[in-house]
Each structure stands twice: as C-alpha cells, then as structure tokens.
Amino acid sequence: MIQRKRIVMLEVTTDWYLTLAAMLFTIGFLGMMIRKNALIMFMCIELMLNAVNLTFISASNHFGKIDGQVFVFFVLVVAAAEVVVGLAIIVSIFRKQSSASVDVLNVSRG
Amino acid sequence: MVEALLFFAPASLIIIGALIVIFARNPVHNAMGLVLTLVSLAIIYITLNATFVAMVQMLVYAGAVMTLFLFVIMMIGVDKKEQSTDSIKGQTFLVIGVFLILISLLAYVAVSSEFKWDLWFPPVEYDLEGTPQLIAGVLFTEWIFPFEIISILLIVATAAAIALAYDTKKKNSNA
C-alpha cells in the first residue's frame, strides 16, 4: 500500500526546478557558442538570464523569503535595458555593414 | 500527481522552446520558440507561488522584449543566411570541448549531491505567496537603494538607445 503510493505520488522538490534551470542555462550557453547571428545570440542571453531567474524563484519558494523575487524583478529590468541598447547597436551596425553576423564585426581589431 | 503534471508539462515546453531558439534557421521561429519558453516559465512561476513575478514576466518579457525582437527581425530581414565558415581555427572542436566540460560539471554536481538538497536545506512548511503588496513592502524599504539605481539605469538605457538610432539616421540622410 505504502510502496504503491510512493510510486504514484512523484513529489516535485526544489531539485527538479534547479535541474531544469541548469538545463536551460546549458542550452542557452550552447546556442551562444554555435550561432553567429547577433540576434540569436541575444536570445540565448535571454535564455540564460531566465534560467537564473528560475533559480532565484525556486530558492525563494524553498526558503520562504521574498528577497529572491525582488531580485528577479531587478534582473528583469536589467535584461530589458540590455535588450534595448543591444538591439539599437545591432540595428546601427546592420545599417553600416548590412549583416548581423558577429564574424563581420572586426572593426575594432587593431 | 497534479503538481507533477504542472511541473513536467511546462518544463518539457521550456526545453523544446529553448531548443527551437538555438537550432531554428528562420529568426522568426527562434523568436516564437523564445515566447514558448517565457510563457511556460511564467506558468512554473505561478506554481512556485510567485504570481506577481509571473505577471511581470508575461508583460515585460513575452510582451515588450519579444515585440522589440520581432521589430528588429523585421527591420534586418528574415532571409539572411548565416555564415557557415569558421573565422577561428578549430572553432567547432573548441565549442564541443567547452560544452562537454560544462555538461560534465553539471552532471558531477547533480550526481554528487544525490538529489538530497531538500534534506540538507529543509524547505519551510508555509507557502509564501508573492503578492504585489508583499514585494512592494520589501522593495520600497529594504531594497530602495538598488531600486533607485535601477531607475537611473533605465533612463540611461533609453537615452542611449535614442542616441544610437538618431545618430545613424542623421548620417544616412546627410549622405
């Protein structure tokens, strides 16, 4: 009876959320390494930021403290600011070089 | 059982969306995969009692940031082919090596902890509902200094974006 209950009831602990966050971060990192389009690389940065946010929220739920959620709020604002400036830079580069590939961006090389 | 379903359904959608982000060739498909990931993350946040953050996630990420991404994709064009040649020698092997190192580190941490994190750091018994009142109460007292710095950062970022866009526009019209 007890054994059967243990098989049926799969309890979702904080470990599962942390594992999911680690997988999401790894996928974002892999995308950052293999893609050359600057836009896609920005999306991969968003993936990694969201993985960290998931870690913060699960830890906040785990320890019963609200500070983790406040920090996620800050991360959201920083991500929005980063996207605004980054996309403006990408657009201005695209107007000059008509390409969004990071391999073309060697203008600041000596 | 419902709790497990509420975890595994959004979790699989998150992984699928993330894989679409890094492997799709059409930039619009990448953006849609990112939307899938962000919305599923909002569902996970709700199950973790972070309702306010889930709503902010939907509004800011899935709304504003993704709209900005789609605008830029439409400006730059969706049919641009990525360069397939490596500019750094042995780039592919470097990527695979670094990725394997990261994966093995994560696997080592996961295996060595034996998924006993909940026993080492016991979770609290009560549920902390992340309501706007609770978050605002902490945000405007304990975290007021970071909050002010964040507002300055937003103003600087807005000014920088306008300056970047305006400067190139002026040069284009002069030339």
Contacts between the chains, C-beta under 8 A, distances in Angstrom:
chain1	res1	chain2	res2	distance
A	8	B	1	6.9
A	9	B	1	6.7
A	10	B	1	7.5
A	10	B	4	4.6
A	11	B	3	7.6
A	11	B	4	7.7
A	12	B	3	5.5
A	12	B	4	5.5
A	12	B	7	4.4
A	13	B	115	7.8
A	13	B	117	7.5
A	13	B	118	4.7
A	13	B	123	7.8
A	14	B	117	6.3
A	14	B	118	6.1
A	14	B	123	6.6
A	15	B	113	7.9
A	15	B	115	4.8
A	15	B	117	5.1
A	15	B	118	6.5
A	16	B	7	6.2
A	16	B	11	7.7
A	17	B	7	7.8
A	17	B	44	7.3
A	17	B	48	7.1
A	18	B	117	7.1
A	19	B	110	6.5
A	20	B	11	5.1
A	20	B	14	6.7
A	20	B	15	7.9
A	20	B	44	7.8
A	22	B	106	5.1
A	22	B	110	7.5
A	23	B	15	6.3
A	24	B	14	6.3
A	24	B	15	7.4
A	24	B	18	5.8
A	24	B	37	7.7
A	26	B	99	7.8
A	26	B	102	6.1
A	26	B	103	6.4
A	26	B	106	6.4
A	27	B	15	7.2
A	27	B	18	4.3
A	27	B	19	6.6
A	27	B	21	7.8
A	27	B	22	6.2
A	28	B	18	6.8
A	28	B	21	8.0
A	28	B	22	7.7
A	29	B	99	7.4
A	29	B	102	6.3
A	30	B	22	6.2
A	30	B	95	7.9
A	30	B	99	5.5
A	31	B	18	7.9
A	31	B	21	6.2
A	31	B	22	3.1
A	33	B	95	4.4
A	33	B	98	6.6
A	33	B	99	6.6
A	34	B	22	6.9
A	34	B	95	5.9
A	35	B	22	6.5
A	35	B	82	7.4
A	36	B	82	5.3
A	36	B	83	5.7
A	37	B	27	7.0
A	37	B	80	7.5
A	37	B	82	5.5
A	39	B	27	5.9
A	39	B	30	7.7
A	39	B	69	7.1
A	39	B	72	6.5
A	39	B	73	6.5
A	39	B	76	7.0
A	40	B	21	7.3
A	40	B	22	7.3
A	40	B	27	6.9
A	40	B	30	5.6
A	42	B	69	7.5
A	43	B	21	5.2
A	43	B	30	5.8
A	43	B	31	7.2
A	43	B	34	5.1
A	43	B	69	7.1
A	44	B	21	6.8
A	44	B	22	6.4
A	46	B	34	6.4
A	46	B	61	7.6
A	46	B	65	7.2
A	47	B	18	5.6
A	47	B	21	6.2
A	47	B	34	7.4
A	47	B	37	6.8
A	50	B	37	6.9
A	50	B	38	6.8
A	50	B	41	5.7
A	50	B	61	7.6
A	53	B	41	7.6
A	53	B	53	7.9
A	53	B	57	7.9
A	54	B	41	6.4
A	54	B	44	6.8
A	54	B	45	8.0
A	57	B	44	8.0
A	57	B	45	5.6
A	57	B	48	5.2
A	57	B	50	4.9
A	57	B	53	6.4
A	58	B	48	6.0
A	60	B	48	7.7
A	60	B	50	6.9
A	60	B	128	7.1
A	60	B	130	7.5
A	61	B	48	4.4
A	61	B	49	5.6
A	61	B	50	7.0
A	61	B	128	6.7
A	62	B	121	7.1
A	62	B	123	4.9
A	62	B	124	7.4
A	63	B	121	7.5
A	63	B	123	7.5
A	63	B	124	6.3
A	64	B	123	7.8
A	64	B	124	3.5
A	64	B	126	6.1
A	64	B	128	4.7
A	65	B	128	7.3
A	66	B	128	6.4
A	66	B	130	6.5
A	66	B	134	5.5
A	66	B	135	6.3
A	66	B	138	5.3
A	67	B	138	6.7
A	67	B	142	7.7
A	67	B	143	7.9
A	69	B	50	5.3
A	69	B	52	7.2
A	69	B	53	5.2
A	69	B	130	4.8
A	69	B	135	5.9
A	70	B	135	6.0
A	70	B	138	5.5
A	70	B	139	5.5
A	70	B	143	5.4
A	72	B	50	7.5
A	72	B	53	5.3
A	73	B	53	6.8
A	73	B	56	6.8
A	73	B	135	7.0
A	73	B	139	7.1
A	74	B	143	8.0
A	74	B	146	6.2
A	74	B	150	5.9
A	76	B	56	6.1
A	76	B	57	7.3
A	76	B	60	5.5
A	76	B	61	7.1
A	77	B	150	5.0
A	77	B	153	7.2
A	77	B	154	6.5
A	78	B	150	7.4
A	78	B	153	7.0
A	79	B	61	7.7
A	79	B	65	7.2
A	80	B	60	6.0
A	80	B	64	6.8
A	80	B	65	6.1
A	80	B	154	7.8
A	80	B	157	7.9
A	81	B	153	5.6
A	81	B	154	5.8
A	81	B	156	7.8
A	81	B	157	3.6
A	82	B	157	7.7
A	83	B	65	5.3
A	83	B	68	6.1
A	83	B	69	7.5
A	84	B	68	7.0
A	84	B	157	5.2
A	84	B	158	7.0
A	84	B	160	7.9
A	84	B	161	4.7
A	85	B	157	5.3
A	85	B	160	5.2
A	85	B	161	5.8
A	85	B	164	7.4
A	87	B	68	6.0
A	87	B	69	7.3
A	87	B	72	4.8
A	87	B	161	7.9
A	88	B	160	7.2
A	88	B	161	4.3
A	88	B	164	4.0
A	88	B	165	5.6
A	89	B	164	6.2
A	90	B	72	6.5
A	90	B	76	7.5
A	91	B	72	6.1
A	91	B	75	6.2
A	91	B	76	7.3
A	91	B	164	7.8
A	91	B	165	6.9
A	91	B	168	7.8
A	92	B	164	5.3
A	92	B	165	7.1
A	92	B	167	7.4
A	92	B	168	4.5
A	94	B	75	7.6
A	94	B	76	5.3
A	95	B	168	5.2
A	95	B	172	6.8
A	96	B	168	7.6
A	99	B	80	7.2
A	100	B	76	5.5
A	100	B	80	6.6
A	101	B	82	6.3
A	101	B	83	5.1
A	103	B	83	5.3
A	103	B	87	4.6
